[in-house]
Amino acid sequence: MADPDQATVLVAGASGFAGALAARLIDRHPYFALSAVTSRSDAGRALDELYPHHRVPLTLEELDLDRHGDVDAAIVAYPHGASAPLVAELLEGGVKVIDLSADFRLRDLATYEEYYVEHPHPELIAEAVYGLPELYRARIAETDLVAGPGCYPTAAILTLAPLARAGLLDDVVIDAKSGVSGAGRGATRKTHFVTVDENVTPYGVGTHRHAPEIDQELVAQGAAEGLRVTFTPHLLPLDQGELVSCYVTPGAAEVEDVVQLYEDAYAAEPFVDVVTRPPGVRDVRETNICAINVQTDPRTGKILAFGAIDNLWKGTSSQAVQSLNLMFGRDETEGLL
């Protein structure tokens, strides 16, 4: 029988990297109770057999909403397109949902369908709140559906949002780098060890799905309508970790002290650190922290902003728990410090 002082949480798609970490964080959370973990491909296996380091002693089951749907909340870690139908069923049953796919991140249906698939439930797009608590805290607290941001957009948007608000984004180049876990659990030729090891490779050049997501949110923060960032991700021979190096040509607005701009913007944020040197991915590994450094280049007049996150934590699963805390009126740091 569930503890009435706890909220029950289903993690659907718990055999992937993001779902498994979400299950770990919920399992250790002082308020949430992990009700079940499900998987289409690994049903019958114990999660702590699949991921011993997470130490979650539950068996993965085939999802059956008649058995698993009687919960207070669900974290859905399904692929794009496959997630929306389950999200719709859960919402219909009165369950609060954090969706880790891209199905509800983009507000424009045509843009979503250009980069992903035909949307199974476009009627729900307007209900979803973009799951960056630093930008949408109040709205997340009131919604039943949170669209978990992509990992690259999380790092890029937090790193650039203060400049967007100040009218300082005229042209933006984002050089992004991520560990292999960002590509998901399924191995491919591009993520094979012998391809990744001792190598750095750009991918998705000019076509990456996260670019319109970054554009959307920077415009929402005050950047000029029509902003198009130049975004190029690179694959690093790391298991997890992400760094964005952003080169900004300022607009007509001026700011006397760009560092102070960031310190003021994030002074009250528990999970954003404005640091005095460009951060590395080890600085934030296995934390919900985004570490940001900003400086100006007097030779070129550009603003240089660097942001580091753990792509599986702040980039995905721990940020989902941060949002879930808000949805249930909890302190957003609960279970994450």
GUVEX-38787 format. One record per residue (C-alpha): residue number from 1; residue in one letter; z, x, y. Coordinates in Angstrom, 1 decimal. Example, Ala and Ser with C-alpha at 12.3 -4.5 7.8 and 13.67 -1.06 7.14 Angstrom:
% residues 2
1	a	7.8	12.3	-4.5
2	s	7.1	13.7	-1.1
//
This chain:
% residues 337
1	m	0.0	0.0	0.0
2	a	-0.9	1.3	3.4
3	d	1.8	2.3	5.8
4	p	1.9	-0.3	8.6
5	d	2.6	2.5	11.1
6	q	-0.6	4.2	10.3
7	a	-4.3	3.4	10.7
8	t	-6.5	3.7	7.6
9	v	-9.7	5.7	7.8
10	l	-12.8	5.9	5.5
11	v	-14.9	9.0	5.6
12	a	-18.4	8.0	4.4
13	g	-20.6	11.0	3.5
14	a	-17.7	13.3	2.9
15	s	-19.6	15.7	0.7
16	g	-21.4	17.3	3.7
17	f	-19.9	20.0	5.9
18	a	-19.1	17.6	8.7
19	g	-17.8	14.8	6.5
20	a	-15.6	17.1	4.5
21	l	-14.0	18.6	7.6
22	a	-13.4	15.2	9.0
23	a	-11.7	14.2	5.8
24	r	-9.4	17.3	6.1
25	l	-8.5	16.5	9.6
26	i	-7.7	12.9	8.9
27	d	-5.8	13.8	5.8
28	r	-3.4	16.0	7.8
29	h	-3.2	13.6	10.8
30	p	0.2	12.3	11.7
31	y	-1.1	8.8	12.5
32	f	-4.3	8.2	10.5
33	a	-4.3	7.8	6.7
34	l	-7.3	8.9	4.7
35	s	-8.2	5.8	2.7
36	a	-11.2	7.0	0.8
37	v	-14.0	9.6	0.8
38	t	-17.4	8.6	-0.4
39	s	-20.6	10.4	-1.3
40	r	-24.0	9.3	-2.7
41	s	-24.7	12.7	-4.3
42	d	-21.3	13.9	-5.5
43	a	-19.5	10.8	-6.6
44	g	-16.9	11.5	-9.3
45	r	-16.2	15.0	-8.0
46	a	-12.9	15.9	-6.4
47	l	-13.3	16.9	-2.7
48	d	-10.9	19.8	-3.2
49	e	-13.2	21.0	-6.0
50	l	-16.2	20.8	-3.8
51	y	-14.4	22.4	-0.8
52	p	-11.2	24.1	-2.1
53	h	-10.3	25.4	1.4
54	h	-10.0	21.8	2.8
55	r	-7.4	20.9	0.2
56	v	-8.1	17.2	0.2
57	p	-7.0	15.8	-3.2
58	l	-9.2	12.7	-3.3
59	t	-12.1	12.0	-5.6
60	l	-15.5	11.2	-4.0
61	e	-16.6	7.7	-4.8
62	e	-19.9	5.8	-4.5
63	l	-19.5	3.6	-1.4
64	d	-18.6	0.0	-2.1
65	l	-17.6	-1.9	1.1
66	d	-15.9	-4.6	-1.1
67	r	-13.5	-1.8	-2.1
68	h	-13.7	0.6	0.8
69	g	-14.4	-1.6	3.8
70	d	-10.9	-2.9	4.3
71	v	-9.9	-0.1	6.8
72	d	-9.1	0.2	10.4
73	a	-11.8	2.9	11.1
74	a	-14.6	4.8	9.6
75	i	-16.2	8.2	10.2
76	v	-19.8	7.9	9.1
77	a	-21.5	11.3	8.2
78	y	-24.9	10.0	7.0
79	p	-28.4	11.3	7.9
80	h	-30.2	9.9	10.9
81	g	-31.7	6.5	10.1
82	a	-29.5	6.0	7.1
83	s	-26.4	5.7	9.2
84	a	-27.2	2.7	11.3
85	p	-27.2	0.1	8.5
86	l	-23.8	1.1	7.3
87	v	-22.5	1.2	10.9
88	a	-23.7	-2.3	11.4
89	e	-21.9	-3.6	8.3
90	l	-18.7	-1.8	9.2
91	l	-18.7	-3.2	12.8
92	e	-19.4	-6.7	11.4
93	g	-16.2	-6.3	9.3
94	g	-14.1	-5.4	12.3
95	v	-14.0	-1.7	11.7
96	k	-14.0	0.9	14.5
97	v	-16.7	3.5	13.8
98	i	-17.5	7.1	14.8
99	d	-21.1	7.8	13.8
100	l	-21.9	11.5	13.4
101	s	-25.7	10.9	13.2
102	a	-28.1	10.7	16.1
103	d	-28.6	6.9	15.6
104	f	-26.7	5.8	18.7
105	r	-26.8	8.9	20.9
106	l	-30.0	8.2	22.8
107	r	-30.0	5.2	25.1
108	d	-33.7	4.9	25.2
109	l	-35.1	3.4	22.0
110	a	-38.6	4.9	22.4
111	t	-37.1	8.4	22.8
112	y	-35.1	8.0	19.7
113	e	-38.1	6.8	17.7
114	e	-40.2	9.6	19.0
115	y	-37.8	12.3	17.8
116	y	-36.3	10.6	14.7
117	v	-37.3	7.4	12.8
118	e	-37.8	3.7	13.5
119	h	-34.4	2.5	14.5
120	p	-32.8	0.1	11.9
121	h	-30.4	-1.5	14.4
122	p	-31.6	-1.1	18.0
123	e	-29.4	-4.0	19.1
124	l	-26.4	-1.8	18.7
125	i	-27.5	1.0	21.0
126	a	-26.1	-0.6	24.1
127	e	-22.7	-1.0	22.4
128	a	-22.3	2.7	21.6
129	v	-20.4	5.1	23.8
130	y	-21.4	8.7	23.8
131	g	-18.6	10.6	22.2
132	l	-17.8	13.3	24.7
133	p	-14.2	12.5	25.7
134	e	-14.3	14.9	28.7
135	l	-17.0	12.7	30.2
136	y	-16.4	9.2	28.8
137	r	-12.7	9.1	28.0
138	a	-12.0	5.6	29.4
139	r	-15.0	4.0	27.8
140	i	-14.3	5.6	24.4
141	a	-10.8	4.1	24.5
142	e	-12.3	0.6	24.8
143	t	-15.2	0.7	22.4
144	d	-15.6	0.0	18.7
145	l	-18.6	2.3	18.3
146	v	-18.7	6.0	19.3
147	a	-21.9	8.0	18.9
148	g	-20.8	11.6	18.1
149	p	-22.8	14.1	20.1
150	g	-24.9	16.8	18.6
151	c	-23.3	20.2	18.5
152	y	-25.8	21.9	20.8
153	p	-25.5	19.0	23.4
154	t	-21.7	19.2	23.2
155	a	-21.7	22.9	24.2
156	a	-24.6	22.6	26.7
157	i	-23.4	19.5	28.5
158	l	-19.8	20.7	28.9
159	t	-21.1	24.0	30.1
160	l	-23.4	22.4	32.7
161	a	-21.7	19.2	33.7
162	p	-19.9	20.6	36.8
163	l	-23.2	21.9	38.1
164	a	-24.9	18.6	37.5
165	r	-22.2	16.8	39.5
166	a	-22.5	19.2	42.3
167	g	-26.2	18.8	42.6
168	l	-26.8	22.4	41.5
169	l	-29.2	21.9	38.6
170	d	-32.8	22.4	39.8
171	d	-34.2	24.3	36.8
172	v	-32.2	25.1	33.6
173	v	-33.0	27.4	30.7
174	i	-30.6	27.1	27.7
175	d	-30.7	29.9	25.1
176	a	-28.6	28.5	22.2
177	k	-27.4	30.1	19.0
178	s	-25.7	28.6	16.0
179	g	-24.5	29.4	12.5
180	v	-26.2	28.1	9.5
181	s	-23.8	25.2	8.8
182	g	-25.4	23.4	11.8
183	a	-28.4	22.9	9.5
184	g	-26.4	20.9	7.0
185	r	-25.4	21.5	3.4
186	g	-28.9	21.3	1.8
187	a	-30.4	24.7	1.5
188	t	-34.0	25.3	2.7
189	r	-36.3	28.2	2.9
190	k	-35.3	28.7	6.5
191	t	-31.5	28.7	5.7
192	h	-31.7	30.7	2.5
193	f	-29.4	33.8	2.5
194	v	-32.3	36.3	2.3
195	t	-34.0	34.6	5.3
196	v	-30.9	34.4	7.5
197	d	-29.1	37.6	6.7
198	e	-29.6	40.4	9.2
199	n	-31.9	38.2	11.2
200	v	-32.0	36.0	14.3
201	t	-34.7	33.4	14.5
202	p	-35.7	30.8	17.2
203	y	-36.6	27.4	15.8
204	g	-37.6	23.9	17.1
205	v	-39.3	25.7	20.1
206	g	-40.2	23.0	22.6
207	t	-39.6	20.2	20.1
208	h	-35.9	20.2	19.3
209	r	-34.3	16.8	19.0
210	h	-31.3	17.8	21.1
211	a	-33.3	18.5	24.3
212	p	-33.6	14.8	25.3
213	e	-30.0	14.2	24.5
214	i	-29.0	17.1	26.9
215	d	-31.4	15.7	29.6
216	q	-29.9	12.2	29.3
217	e	-26.3	13.3	29.7
218	l	-26.9	15.8	32.5
219	v	-28.8	13.1	34.5
220	a	-25.9	10.7	33.8
221	q	-23.6	13.4	35.3
222	g	-25.6	13.6	38.5
223	a	-28.6	15.8	37.9
224	a	-31.9	14.7	39.4
225	e	-33.7	11.9	37.5
226	g	-36.5	13.5	35.5
227	l	-34.6	16.8	34.7
228	r	-36.1	18.5	31.7
229	v	-34.1	21.5	30.4
230	t	-35.8	24.3	28.6
231	f	-33.9	24.5	25.4
232	t	-34.5	27.0	22.6
233	p	-32.0	27.2	19.7
234	h	-31.7	30.3	17.4
235	l	-30.3	30.6	13.9
236	l	-27.6	33.3	13.5
237	p	-26.4	34.9	10.2
238	l	-23.0	33.1	10.6
239	d	-21.5	30.2	8.7
240	q	-20.3	28.5	11.8
241	g	-20.0	29.0	15.5
242	e	-22.2	28.2	18.5
243	l	-23.0	29.9	21.8
244	v	-25.1	28.5	24.7
245	s	-26.3	30.9	27.5
246	c	-27.5	28.8	30.4
247	y	-29.6	30.2	33.3
248	v	-29.6	27.9	36.2
249	t	-31.8	27.9	39.3
250	p	-29.6	26.0	41.9
251	g	-30.9	23.1	43.8
252	a	-30.6	22.6	47.6
253	a	-26.8	22.0	47.4
254	e	-24.5	24.9	48.0
255	v	-21.1	25.8	46.5
256	e	-18.9	28.5	47.9
257	d	-17.1	29.3	44.7
258	v	-18.7	28.3	41.4
259	v	-15.7	29.5	39.3
260	q	-13.4	27.3	41.3
261	l	-15.8	24.4	40.8
262	y	-15.3	24.8	37.0
263	e	-11.6	25.3	37.2
264	d	-11.2	22.1	39.3
265	a	-13.5	20.2	36.9
266	y	-11.6	21.2	33.7
267	a	-8.0	21.8	35.0
268	a	-6.7	18.8	33.2
269	e	-8.8	19.0	30.0
270	p	-6.8	20.1	26.9
271	f	-9.9	21.2	25.0
272	v	-11.9	23.1	27.6
273	d	-10.9	26.6	28.6
274	v	-12.5	28.2	31.7
275	v	-12.3	31.9	30.8
276	t	-12.9	35.1	32.8
277	r	-15.5	36.7	30.5
278	p	-18.4	35.3	28.5
279	p	-16.9	33.9	25.3
280	g	-17.8	34.7	21.7
281	v	-17.8	32.3	18.8
282	r	-14.8	33.9	17.2
283	d	-12.8	32.9	20.3
284	v	-13.0	29.2	19.3
285	r	-13.4	29.3	15.6
286	e	-11.8	26.4	13.8
287	t	-10.6	24.8	17.0
288	n	-11.5	21.8	19.2
289	i	-11.9	24.2	22.2
290	c	-15.0	24.7	24.3
291	a	-14.6	28.0	26.1
292	i	-16.7	28.4	29.3
293	n	-17.5	31.3	31.6
294	v	-19.5	30.9	34.8
295	q	-20.7	33.5	37.3
296	t	-23.5	34.1	39.8
297	d	-26.2	36.8	39.7
298	p	-26.6	38.1	43.2
299	r	-29.9	39.8	42.4
300	t	-31.7	36.6	41.3
301	g	-29.5	34.0	42.9
302	k	-29.1	32.2	39.6
303	i	-25.9	30.8	38.1
304	l	-25.1	32.0	34.6
305	a	-22.9	29.8	32.5
306	f	-21.8	30.5	28.9
307	g	-20.2	28.1	26.5
308	a	-18.9	28.7	23.0
309	i	-17.7	26.1	20.4
310	d	-17.2	25.8	16.7
311	n	-20.2	23.7	15.8
312	l	-18.4	22.0	12.9
313	w	-15.2	21.4	14.9
314	k	-15.7	20.6	18.6
315	g	-19.4	20.3	17.9
316	t	-18.8	17.5	15.3
317	s	-15.7	16.7	13.3
318	s	-12.7	17.5	15.4
319	q	-14.3	16.0	18.4
320	a	-14.8	12.8	16.3
321	v	-11.0	12.8	15.7
322	q	-10.4	13.4	19.4
323	s	-12.4	10.2	20.1
324	l	-10.7	8.3	17.3
325	n	-7.3	9.2	18.8
326	l	-8.5	7.6	22.1
327	m	-9.9	4.5	20.3
328	f	-6.4	3.8	18.9
329	g	-4.4	4.6	22.0
330	r	-3.1	7.9	20.7
331	d	-2.7	11.1	22.6
332	e	-6.2	12.7	22.2
333	t	-4.7	16.0	21.1
334	e	-2.8	14.5	18.2
335	g	-3.6	16.2	15.0
336	l	-5.8	18.8	16.7
337	l	-3.4	21.4	18.1
//
